[in-house]
């Protein structure tokens, strides 16, 4: 795939995966996926395909009328045969089910995602008047329980960066690799903590995406659009140190443009970066499950505390809806409101 950047390659890989899944789905689903292509990412379409496959597998194995029918033989009129109660039964089924030897459990979030996929399918065909009914819209989306936002505290951030530099508390096996990767690792962790970019945005960075003249990086956001994110002195220093080391590495074919490389001299992957964060975070805190996304939350929290500007935080983090940002940082917002209680004096004592 020479000539393609990281994001182009991922989209091609995702397209191939989607086509493979579509061969198992009813043929009319092909119209749906082609129809939503202009408004969705390749990753979203794959997620929909997997979720819809579970739904049609459920129908073919559990619905009395359709039992033992091959999924590929289903016609579009099957959608008009489904009632809201059938979809509610499907959501109950999702709580626990087996597919061969594999056991699956879905909490509220998993059920919500699968219902949204089904709603999207129904909405597409209903708007085009290819079906008469839309039972999916009559089924309530499962209510999600608000989860506590997990983030690193200021002292934990400093300790984590210290661990990356020193390798203290590591095993002998970890230290062997640490000596080879600590400059790269410090650049990655500092960049995540100092900009709040997503893990996919980080692994997708190319060498020419870094601009030291303006202290910024060009990233590809969810949805495919490009954005410039600016960084401070600590990020600049860590990146400059790493690039001195990066210049001496000869990457494998296809990874020549990649900013961050694995030990195998290939573009570092999402899973490897997640394991990297998990390793260093585990040396700092055992009680918190820290992922790259939690480093993103840590940055968002720090930025909001420093600026008090929720719209700025939403813009920098790439949230299309500021309500998403407000939901994540509501606890901090509440503490700010509480602090306002004693700011205004009504009478001098």
C-alpha positions as CSV (number, residue, x, y, z in Angstrom):
1,X,0.0,0.0,0.0
2,X,2.8,2.4,-0.8
3,X,1.7,6.0,-1.5
4,X,-1.1,5.8,1.2
5,X,-0.8,7.5,4.6
6,X,-1.7,5.7,7.8
7,X,-5.4,6.8,7.8
8,X,-5.9,5.8,4.1
9,X,-4.4,2.3,4.9
10,X,-6.7,1.9,7.9
11,X,-9.7,2.8,5.8
12,X,-8.7,0.3,3.2
13,X,-8.3,-2.4,5.8
14,X,-11.6,-1.5,7.4
15,X,-13.3,-1.6,4.0
16,X,-12.0,-5.1,3.4
17,X,-13.2,-6.2,6.8
18,X,-16.6,-4.7,6.2
19,X,-17.0,-6.5,2.9
20,X,-16.1,-9.8,4.5
21,X,-18.7,-9.3,7.3
22,X,-21.3,-8.2,4.7
23,X,-21.1,-11.6,3.0
24,X,-22.7,-13.1,6.1
25,X,-25.5,-10.5,6.4
26,X,-28.8,-10.3,4.5
27,X,-28.2,-8.9,1.0
28,X,-30.3,-5.8,1.6
29,X,-27.8,-4.7,4.3
30,X,-25.4,-3.8,1.4
31,X,-27.8,-1.0,0.4
32,X,-27.7,0.3,4.0
33,X,-23.9,0.4,4.2
34,X,-23.5,2.0,0.9
35,X,-26.1,4.6,1.8
36,X,-24.5,5.6,5.1
37,X,-20.9,5.7,3.7
38,X,-20.8,9.5,3.1
39,X,-21.8,10.3,6.7
40,X,-20.0,7.7,8.7
41,X,-16.4,6.5,9.3
42,X,-15.2,3.1,8.2
43,X,-14.8,2.1,11.8
44,X,-18.4,3.0,12.6
45,X,-19.7,0.9,9.7
46,X,-17.7,-2.1,10.8
47,X,-19.1,-1.7,14.4
48,X,-22.6,-1.5,12.9
49,X,-21.9,-4.6,10.8
50,X,-20.8,-6.7,13.8
51,X,-23.8,-5.5,15.9
52,X,-26.3,-6.2,13.1
53,X,-24.9,-9.6,12.6
54,X,-25.7,-10.4,16.3
55,X,-29.3,-9.2,15.7
56,X,-29.9,-11.3,12.6
57,X,-28.2,-14.3,14.3
58,X,-30.7,-13.8,17.2
59,X,-33.6,-13.7,14.8
60,X,-32.5,-16.9,13.0
61,X,-31.9,-18.8,16.2
62,X,-34.6,-17.5,18.5
63,X,-37.6,-16.1,16.6
64,X,-40.3,-18.8,16.1
65,X,-41.2,-17.7,12.6
66,X,-37.6,-17.4,11.4
67,X,-35.9,-20.1,13.4
68,X,-33.5,-22.2,11.4
69,X,-33.7,-19.7,8.5
70,X,-30.3,-18.9,7.0
71,X,-29.2,-15.3,7.7
72,X,-28.2,-14.7,4.1
73,X,-31.7,-15.7,2.9
74,X,-33.6,-13.1,4.9
75,X,-35.5,-10.5,2.8
76,X,-36.1,-6.9,3.6
77,X,-39.7,-7.6,4.5
78,X,-38.4,-9.4,7.6
79,X,-37.9,-5.9,9.1
80,X,-41.7,-5.2,8.9
81,X,-42.4,-8.4,10.7
82,X,-40.5,-7.3,13.8
83,X,-42.4,-5.7,16.7
84,X,-41.0,-3.6,19.5
85,X,-41.4,-6.5,21.9
86,X,-39.1,-8.6,19.7
87,X,-36.4,-5.9,20.0
88,X,-36.9,-5.7,23.7
89,X,-36.5,-9.5,23.8
90,X,-33.3,-9.0,21.8
91,X,-31.9,-6.5,24.3
92,X,-32.7,-9.0,27.1
93,X,-30.9,-11.7,25.1
94,X,-27.8,-9.5,24.9
95,X,-27.4,-9.5,28.7
96,X,-25.8,-13.0,28.2
97,X,-25.6,-15.2,25.2
98,X,-23.4,-17.9,23.7
99,X,-22.1,-18.0,20.1
100,X,-20.5,-21.4,19.7
101,X,-18.0,-21.8,22.6
102,X,-17.8,-18.0,23.2
103,X,-19.8,-16.4,26.0
104,X,-20.9,-12.8,25.6
105,X,-22.1,-10.3,28.2
106,X,-23.5,-6.8,27.4
107,X,-24.0,-4.0,30.0
108,X,-26.1,-0.9,29.3
109,X,-23.4,0.6,27.0
110,X,-23.2,-2.5,24.8
111,X,-27.0,-2.7,24.5
112,X,-27.2,1.0,23.7
113,X,-24.7,0.7,20.9
114,X,-26.4,-2.3,19.4
115,X,-29.8,-0.6,19.6
116,X,-28.4,2.5,17.9
117,X,-27.1,0.3,15.0
118,X,-30.5,-1.3,14.6
119,X,-32.2,2.1,14.8
120,X,-29.9,3.4,12.0
121,X,-30.7,0.4,9.8
122,X,-34.5,0.9,10.3
123,X,-34.3,4.6,9.8
124,X,-32.4,4.3,6.5
125,X,-35.0,1.9,5.0
126,X,-38.0,3.7,6.6
127,X,-37.0,7.1,5.1
128,X,-36.7,5.5,1.7
129,X,-40.1,3.9,2.0
130,X,-38.8,0.4,1.6
131,X,-40.4,-0.7,4.9
132,X,-43.7,0.4,6.4
133,X,-42.8,0.3,10.1
134,X,-40.0,1.5,12.4
135,X,-40.3,-0.5,15.6
136,X,-36.7,0.3,16.7
137,X,-37.6,3.9,17.4
138,X,-40.3,2.8,19.8
139,X,-37.9,1.0,22.0
140,X,-36.2,3.1,24.7
141,X,-32.4,3.3,24.7
142,X,-31.0,1.7,27.9
143,X,-30.2,4.3,30.5
144,X,-26.5,4.5,31.2
145,X,-25.2,4.7,34.8
146,X,-22.9,7.7,35.2
147,X,-19.4,6.5,35.7
148,X,-16.8,8.3,37.8
149,X,-14.2,10.0,35.6
150,X,-10.8,8.3,36.2
151,X,-7.8,10.6,35.8
152,X,-4.3,11.1,37.2
153,X,-3.8,13.7,39.9
154,X,-1.0,16.3,39.5
155,X,1.5,14.4,41.6
156,X,0.7,11.1,39.8
157,X,1.4,12.8,36.4
158,X,4.8,13.9,37.7
159,X,5.5,10.4,39.1
160,X,4.5,8.7,35.9
161,X,6.9,10.9,33.8
162,X,9.6,10.2,36.4
163,X,9.1,6.5,36.0
164,X,9.4,6.7,32.3
165,X,12.7,8.5,32.6
166,X,14.2,6.4,35.4
167,X,12.7,3.0,35.0
168,X,12.7,2.7,38.8
169,X,10.6,-0.2,40.2
170,X,10.8,-2.1,36.9
171,X,11.7,-5.8,36.6
172,X,14.9,-6.8,35.0
173,X,13.0,-7.9,31.9
174,X,11.2,-4.5,31.7
175,X,14.5,-2.6,32.2
176,X,16.1,-4.4,29.2
177,X,13.5,-3.0,26.9
178,X,13.2,0.3,28.8
179,X,16.8,1.3,27.9
180,X,16.0,1.0,24.2
181,X,12.6,2.8,24.3
182,X,12.6,5.3,27.2
183,X,13.2,8.3,25.0
184,X,10.4,7.3,22.7
185,X,8.1,6.4,25.6
186,X,8.7,9.7,27.3
187,X,7.8,11.5,24.0
188,X,4.6,9.5,23.7
189,X,3.5,9.9,27.3
190,X,4.4,13.6,27.4
191,X,2.5,14.2,24.1
192,X,-0.6,12.4,25.4
193,X,-0.6,14.2,28.7
194,X,0.3,17.5,27.1
195,X,-2.2,17.6,24.3
196,X,-5.1,15.2,25.1
197,X,-5.0,13.6,21.7
198,X,-6.6,10.2,21.1
199,X,-4.5,7.0,20.9
200,X,-5.5,6.6,17.2
201,X,-4.5,10.2,16.5
202,X,-1.1,9.5,18.2
203,X,-0.2,6.3,16.3
204,X,-1.3,8.0,13.0
205,X,1.2,10.8,13.3
206,X,3.8,11.1,10.6
207,X,7.2,12.9,10.8
208,X,5.9,15.8,8.6
209,X,2.9,16.3,10.9
210,X,5.2,17.9,13.6
211,X,5.8,21.6,13.1
212,X,8.4,23.1,15.5
213,X,8.1,26.5,14.0
214,X,4.6,26.8,15.4
215,X,4.8,24.1,18.1
216,X,1.9,22.2,16.7
217,X,1.0,18.8,15.3
218,X,-1.5,18.0,12.5
219,X,-3.8,15.1,13.4
220,X,-6.7,13.4,11.8
221,X,-9.8,13.5,14.0
222,X,-12.7,11.1,14.3
223,X,-14.8,11.8,11.3
224,X,-11.8,12.2,9.1
225,X,-11.1,15.9,9.3
226,X,-7.7,17.4,10.1
227,X,-6.9,19.7,13.0
228,X,-3.8,21.5,14.4
229,X,-3.1,20.9,18.1
230,X,-0.5,23.1,19.8
231,X,1.9,21.9,22.4
232,X,4.0,23.5,25.2
233,X,7.7,23.4,26.0
234,X,7.7,20.1,27.8
235,X,6.2,18.3,24.8
236,X,8.5,20.2,22.4
237,X,11.6,19.0,24.4
238,X,10.4,15.4,24.6
239,X,9.7,15.3,20.8
240,X,13.0,16.9,19.9
241,X,14.9,14.4,22.0
242,X,13.1,11.5,20.4
243,X,13.5,12.8,16.9
244,X,17.3,12.8,17.4
245,X,17.0,9.1,18.1
246,X,14.4,8.6,15.4
247,X,16.8,9.9,12.7
248,X,19.2,7.0,13.3
249,X,16.5,4.3,12.9
250,X,15.9,2.7,9.5
251,X,12.2,1.8,9.5
252,X,10.8,-1.3,7.8
253,X,9.1,-0.8,4.4
254,X,5.8,1.0,4.7
255,X,6.7,2.8,8.0
256,X,9.2,5.3,6.6
257,X,6.9,8.3,7.4
258,X,5.7,7.1,10.8
259,X,6.7,9.3,13.8
260,X,6.6,6.6,16.5
261,X,8.1,3.2,15.8
262,X,8.0,-0.1,17.6
263,X,11.0,-2.1,18.5
264,X,10.5,-4.0,15.3
265,X,10.9,-0.6,13.5
266,X,7.3,-0.6,12.3
267,X,4.7,2.1,13.0
268,X,3.6,1.6,16.6
269,X,0.1,0.2,16.9
270,X,-2.8,1.1,19.1
271,X,-2.5,-2.1,21.3
272,X,1.2,-1.5,21.8
273,X,0.6,2.1,22.9
274,X,-2.2,1.0,25.3
275,X,0.2,-1.6,26.9
276,X,2.9,1.1,27.1
277,X,0.6,3.4,29.1
278,X,-0.6,0.5,31.3
279,X,2.9,-0.5,32.1
280,X,4.0,2.9,33.4
281,X,0.7,3.8,35.0
282,X,0.9,0.5,37.0
283,X,4.1,1.6,38.5
284,X,2.4,4.8,39.9
285,X,-1.1,3.6,40.9
286,X,-2.6,0.2,41.5
287,X,-6.1,1.4,42.2
288,X,-6.7,3.2,39.0
289,X,-7.0,1.5,35.6
290,X,-5.2,4.0,33.5
291,X,-5.5,3.9,29.7
292,X,-4.5,6.4,27.0
293,X,-8.1,7.7,27.2
294,X,-7.6,8.4,30.9
295,X,-4.5,10.5,30.0
296,X,-6.8,12.4,27.7
297,X,-9.2,12.9,30.6
298,X,-6.3,14.0,32.8
299,X,-5.4,16.7,30.2
300,X,-9.0,17.9,29.8
301,X,-9.3,18.2,33.6
302,X,-6.1,20.2,33.9
303,X,-7.0,22.5,31.0
304,X,-10.5,23.1,32.4
305,X,-9.1,23.9,35.9
306,X,-6.6,26.3,34.5
307,X,-8.9,28.1,32.1
308,X,-12.5,27.5,33.3
309,X,-13.4,27.6,29.5
310,X,-15.5,24.5,28.7
311,X,-15.8,25.6,25.0
312,X,-12.0,25.7,24.7
313,X,-11.7,22.3,26.3
314,X,-14.3,20.9,23.9
315,X,-12.5,22.4,20.9
316,X,-9.1,21.2,21.9
317,X,-10.3,17.6,22.6
318,X,-12.3,17.5,19.3
319,X,-15.7,17.1,20.9
320,X,-18.4,18.1,18.3
321,X,-20.9,18.7,21.0
322,X,-19.9,20.8,24.1
323,X,-22.5,18.8,26.1
324,X,-20.2,15.8,25.8
325,X,-17.5,17.8,27.4
326,X,-19.8,19.1,30.1
327,X,-20.9,15.6,30.9
328,X,-17.2,14.5,31.4
329,X,-16.2,17.5,33.6
330,X,-19.5,18.1,35.4
331,X,-17.9,17.3,38.8
332,X,-15.3,19.9,38.3
333,X,-17.9,22.4,37.2
334,X,-19.9,21.7,40.3
335,X,-16.9,22.3,42.5
336,X,-16.3,25.6,40.8
337,X,-19.9,26.6,41.4
338,X,-19.5,25.7,45.1
339,X,-16.4,27.8,45.4
340,X,-18.5,30.8,44.1
341,X,-20.7,30.6,47.2
342,X,-18.2,32.5,49.4
343,X,-16.8,34.8,46.7
344,X,-19.4,37.6,47.1
345,X,-19.8,39.3,50.5
346,X,-23.1,40.8,51.3
347,X,-22.0,42.6,54.5
348,X,-18.6,43.3,56.0
349,X,-18.1,41.5,59.3
